[in-house]
Amino acid sequence: MKIKSLLGKVELLINSGIGDVSRLTHIKNSIIEKKKMYNSDIQYVESLLDANFEKNEQPINDVEKTSSFNCPKCGNTILPSSNYCSFCGIPQQKYFDAEVFSSRFRTRSFPFRFHISINSYQLLAILGGLAAMIPSLVAVYTIDKILFSLESYTGRDLSGFTNLFIAAGIVTSVLCIFVITISFIIEKPKKVGKILFFISFPILIISLGVGVIGFALVLLAGIMALQRRHY
């Protein structure tokens, strides 16, 4: 093996992240300083080349074009064409397939993604949620005055319903926050549309009609989302 050829191959292995970097650097420095080369070092370089490059390839001329990726087990950088990791010896095809499957499974099992841009149905969901939540919170805050007015009108003692009205206002507010949030974290508009459509009716009922405007806006947002095909 010629010294210049050996130097080029050692540089290729170092740049590709193949083999023991410290040993390869020592071999490279020995070549540059024209020190005696040991057969064990030459055989080490040849074994790495045989394990990671096909014989008909010209790796020295393609140093800049060489691509690489990390071994899923030990994390060291190796070539995609390698059948085995030159560091830990693990078969790469097995672990690569497992990594791809795991990535696809995570993507399918967690269909949530935040979106920065605001679509028309998302804007309606925001307005609808606020239109139902704000009146409900105001009603909770002024529940004593509302009950006093109703008692004067009906002639009945309604003080026992105070906690019920407060709970209804709180639940309505939670549903409104959910409506606003869900329109941004679910990727597919049709899924969002179904949720908004069905949740608009509980908002109307639980708010005791106070959130009727919010109900209308959320319902419209759900219909618009169902009609969209993509973001």
Secondary structure, DSSP 8 states (H G I E B T S, - for coil): --HHHHHHHHHHHHHHT-S-HHHHHHHHHHHHTT----HHHHHHHHHHHHHHS-TT--GGGGTTT---EE-TTT--EE-TT-SB-TTT--BHHHHHHHHHHHHHHHHHH--B---SS--HHHHHHHHHHHHHHHHHHHHHHTHHHHHHHHHHHH-S--GGGHHHHHHHHHHHHHHHHHHHHHHHHBS-HHHHHHHHHHHHHHHHHHTTTTTHHHHHHHHHHHHHHHH----
